[in-house]
Amino acid sequence: MTLTRRVATAGFAAGLTLLALAATASRAEAPAATVMHSGVFTWESLAPQPTKVGAVRRVFDTPTPTLDQLEMHITTLKPGEAPHGPHRHPDEELIIIKEGTVESNLDGVLRRLGPGSVIFHASNELHTVKNVGDTEATYHVIKWRSAATPAATPAAKP
């Protein structure tokens, strides 16, 4: 049997249709991210997970009715430790110092901060924190992404 252009075109079109249907079916089967609504998160329910620089308590990381992503965790740093070197990322974040003394590094400008202090890291600006006290330092990190958050780019990294 000779393959004609009409048969080849029909076969190609049928194949594309099947691929499109399969892609649609797989998207339909993939669960959508659950949107977080109002809730409470008790300190006792947040088990600390050890890290090489201290510990982290994961609170949530999920979309909300108005944000593409809302993430919160609580970091405890041992004296002299930093969670990472200076870096940039497209999402914005707040850090609220619970206890201890940290040094905020905002694009090379260093500031010592204690309990109750707040740090804001704007999108794609160089930043980090370090425990500069003699005791553990604990702080809450709240990060978010919205429709206005720029996409991650290689230029956004240190």
TORKOL-4160 file (C-alpha; in steps of 0.2 Angstrom, whole numbers, padded with zeros to 4 digits, m for minus):
158
<pt num="1" X="0000" Y="0000" Z="0000"/>
<pt num="2" X="0007" Y="0017" Z="m0005"/>
<pt num="3" X="0006" Y="0031" Z="0008"/>
<pt num="4" X="m0003" Y="0046" Z="0000"/>
<pt num="5" X="m0001" Y="0064" Z="0005"/>
<pt num="6" X="m0019" Y="0064" Z="0011"/>
<pt num="7" X="m0017" Y="0048" Z="0022"/>
<pt num="8" X="m0001" Y="0055" Z="0029"/>
<pt num="9" X="m0010" Y="0072" Z="0033"/>
<pt num="10" X="m0025" Y="0063" Z="0041"/>
<pt num="11" X="m0014" Y="0052" Z="0051"/>
<pt num="12" X="m0003" Y="0067" Z="0057"/>
<pt num="13" X="m0019" Y="0077" Z="0062"/>
<pt num="14" X="m0026" Y="0062" Z="0071"/>
<pt num="15" X="m0010" Y="0061" Z="0081"/>
<pt num="16" X="m0010" Y="0079" Z="0085"/>
<pt num="17" X="m0028" Y="0077" Z="0091"/>
<pt num="18" X="m0024" Y="0063" Z="0102"/>
<pt num="19" X="m0009" Y="0072" Z="0110"/>
<pt num="20" X="m0020" Y="0087" Z="0113"/>
<pt num="21" X="m0033" Y="0076" Z="0121"/>
<pt num="22" X="m0020" Y="0067" Z="0132"/>
<pt num="23" X="m0013" Y="0084" Z="0138"/>
<pt num="24" X="m0030" Y="0090" Z="0142"/>
<pt num="25" X="m0034" Y="0074" Z="0152"/>
<pt num="26" X="m0018" Y="0075" Z="0161"/>
<pt num="27" X="m0021" Y="0093" Z="0166"/>
<pt num="28" X="m0038" Y="0089" Z="0172"/>
<pt num="29" X="m0032" Y="0075" Z="0182"/>
<pt num="30" X="m0018" Y="0085" Z="0191"/>
<pt num="31" X="m0025" Y="0092" Z="0207"/>
<pt num="32" X="m0026" Y="0111" Z="0208"/>
<pt num="33" X="m0017" Y="0119" Z="0222"/>
<pt num="34" X="m0028" Y="0121" Z="0237"/>
<pt num="35" X="m0031" Y="0139" Z="0242"/>
<pt num="36" X="m0028" Y="0143" Z="0260"/>
<pt num="37" X="m0042" Y="0152" Z="0269"/>
<pt num="38" X="m0042" Y="0159" Z="0287"/>
<pt num="39" X="m0034" Y="0148" Z="0300"/>
<pt num="40" X="m0023" Y="0147" Z="0316"/>
<pt num="41" X="m0006" Y="0139" Z="0318"/>
<pt num="42" X="0000" Y="0135" Z="0336"/>
<pt num="43" X="0018" Y="0136" Z="0341"/>
<pt num="44" X="0016" Y="0118" Z="0348"/>
<pt num="45" X="0010" Y="0111" Z="0332"/>
<pt num="46" X="0026" Y="0117" Z="0322"/>
<pt num="47" X="0039" Y="0104" Z="0325"/>
<pt num="48" X="0057" Y="0111" Z="0323"/>
<pt num="49" X="0066" Y="0102" Z="0309"/>
<pt num="50" X="0085" Y="0103" Z="0312"/>
<pt num="51" X="0097" Y="0111" Z="0299"/>
<pt num="52" X="0115" Y="0113" Z="0299"/>
<pt num="53" X="0114" Y="0131" Z="0305"/>
<pt num="54" X="0099" Y="0128" Z="0318"/>
<pt num="55" X="0081" Y="0123" Z="0314"/>
<pt num="56" X="0066" Y="0128" Z="0304"/>
<pt num="57" X="0048" Y="0127" Z="0307"/>
<pt num="58" X="0037" Y="0126" Z="0292"/>
<pt num="59" X="0020" Y="0135" Z="0294"/>
<pt num="60" X="0013" Y="0135" Z="0276"/>
<pt num="61" X="0017" Y="0137" Z="0258"/>
<pt num="62" X="0001" Y="0138" Z="0247"/>
<pt num="63" X="m0009" Y="0150" Z="0237"/>
<pt num="64" X="m0022" Y="0161" Z="0245"/>
<pt num="65" X="m0038" Y="0170" Z="0237"/>
<pt num="66" X="m0027" Y="0185" Z="0232"/>
<pt num="67" X="m0009" Y="0178" Z="0231"/>
<pt num="68" X="m0001" Y="0165" Z="0220"/>
<pt num="69" X="0009" Y="0159" Z="0234"/>
<pt num="70" X="0010" Y="0164" Z="0253"/>
<pt num="71" X="0024" Y="0155" Z="0262"/>
<pt num="72" X="0029" Y="0156" Z="0281"/>
<pt num="73" X="0042" Y="0148" Z="0291"/>
<pt num="74" X="0051" Y="0151" Z="0307"/>
<pt num="75" X="0070" Y="0150" Z="0307"/>
<pt num="76" X="0081" Y="0148" Z="0323"/>
<pt num="77" X="0100" Y="0151" Z="0320"/>
<pt num="78" X="0114" Y="0146" Z="0331"/>
<pt num="79" X="0126" Y="0160" Z="0336"/>
<pt num="80" X="0137" Y="0166" Z="0322"/>
<pt num="81" X="0127" Y="0157" Z="0309"/>
<pt num="82" X="0118" Y="0163" Z="0293"/>
<pt num="83" X="0105" Y="0153" Z="0283"/>
<pt num="84" X="0114" Y="0157" Z="0267"/>
<pt num="85" X="0125" Y="0170" Z="0259"/>
<pt num="86" X="0118" Y="0186" Z="0251"/>
<pt num="87" X="0106" Y="0182" Z="0237"/>
<pt num="88" X="0091" Y="0189" Z="0227"/>
<pt num="89" X="0074" Y="0182" Z="0223"/>
<pt num="90" X="0059" Y="0189" Z="0214"/>
<pt num="91" X="0047" Y="0187" Z="0228"/>
<pt num="92" X="0046" Y="0199" Z="0243"/>
<pt num="93" X="0047" Y="0195" Z="0261"/>
<pt num="94" X="0046" Y="0201" Z="0279"/>
<pt num="95" X="0057" Y="0195" Z="0293"/>
<pt num="96" X="0050" Y="0198" Z="0311"/>
<pt num="97" X="0063" Y="0195" Z="0324"/>
<pt num="98" X="0056" Y="0185" Z="0339"/>
<pt num="99" X="0072" Y="0183" Z="0350"/>
<pt num="100" X="0091" Y="0185" Z="0349"/>
<pt num="101" X="0101" Y="0198" Z="0339"/>
<pt num="102" X="0103" Y="0197" Z="0320"/>
<pt num="103" X="0113" Y="0207" Z="0308"/>
<pt num="104" X="0103" Y="0212" Z="0292"/>
<pt num="105" X="0113" Y="0214" Z="0277"/>
<pt num="106" X="0103" Y="0225" Z="0264"/>
<pt num="107" X="0115" Y="0227" Z="0248"/>
<pt num="108" X="0130" Y="0228" Z="0260"/>
<pt num="109" X="0122" Y="0240" Z="0273"/>
<pt num="110" X="0123" Y="0231" Z="0290"/>
<pt num="111" X="0111" Y="0234" Z="0304"/>
<pt num="112" X="0110" Y="0225" Z="0321"/>
<pt num="113" X="0092" Y="0221" Z="0326"/>
<pt num="114" X="0083" Y="0213" Z="0341"/>
<pt num="115" X="0066" Y="0206" Z="0346"/>
<pt num="116" X="0051" Y="0215" Z="0338"/>
<pt num="117" X="0062" Y="0222" Z="0324"/>
<pt num="118" X="0055" Y="0220" Z="0306"/>
<pt num="119" X="0065" Y="0218" Z="0290"/>
<pt num="120" X="0058" Y="0220" Z="0272"/>
<pt num="121" X="0066" Y="0212" Z="0257"/>
<pt num="122" X="0060" Y="0220" Z="0241"/>
<pt num="123" X="0060" Y="0210" Z="0225"/>
<pt num="124" X="0077" Y="0206" Z="0218"/>
<pt num="125" X="0087" Y="0216" Z="0231"/>
<pt num="126" X="0103" Y="0208" Z="0238"/>
<pt num="127" X="0100" Y="0203" Z="0256"/>
<pt num="128" X="0104" Y="0191" Z="0270"/>
<pt num="129" X="0104" Y="0190" Z="0289"/>
<pt num="130" X="0116" Y="0183" Z="0302"/>
<pt num="131" X="0115" Y="0179" Z="0321"/>
<pt num="132" X="0127" Y="0190" Z="0329"/>
<pt num="133" X="0122" Y="0187" Z="0347"/>
<pt num="134" X="0128" Y="0175" Z="0360"/>
<pt num="135" X="0112" Y="0165" Z="0360"/>
<pt num="136" X="0100" Y="0157" Z="0347"/>
<pt num="137" X="0091" Y="0170" Z="0336"/>
<pt num="138" X="0073" Y="0165" Z="0330"/>
<pt num="139" X="0063" Y="0175" Z="0317"/>
<pt num="140" X="0047" Y="0173" Z="0307"/>
<pt num="141" X="0049" Y="0174" Z="0288"/>
<pt num="142" X="0034" Y="0178" Z="0277"/>
<pt num="143" X="0036" Y="0177" Z="0258"/>
<pt num="144" X="0023" Y="0180" Z="0244"/>
<pt num="145" X="0021" Y="0180" Z="0226"/>
<pt num="146" X="0007" Y="0189" Z="0216"/>
<pt num="147" X="0003" Y="0192" Z="0198"/>
<pt num="148" X="0015" Y="0207" Z="0200"/>
<pt num="149" X="0029" Y="0196" Z="0205"/>
<pt num="150" X="0042" Y="0196" Z="0191"/>
<pt num="151" X="0048" Y="0179" Z="0184"/>
<pt num="152" X="0064" Y="0172" Z="0191"/>
<pt num="153" X="0079" Y="0176" Z="0180"/>
<pt num="154" X="0097" Y="0172" Z="0180"/>
<pt num="155" X="0101" Y="0191" Z="0183"/>
<pt num="156" X="0091" Y="0189" Z="0200"/>
<pt num="157" X="0103" Y="0177" Z="0207"/>
<pt num="158" X="0119" Y="0183" Z="0216"/>
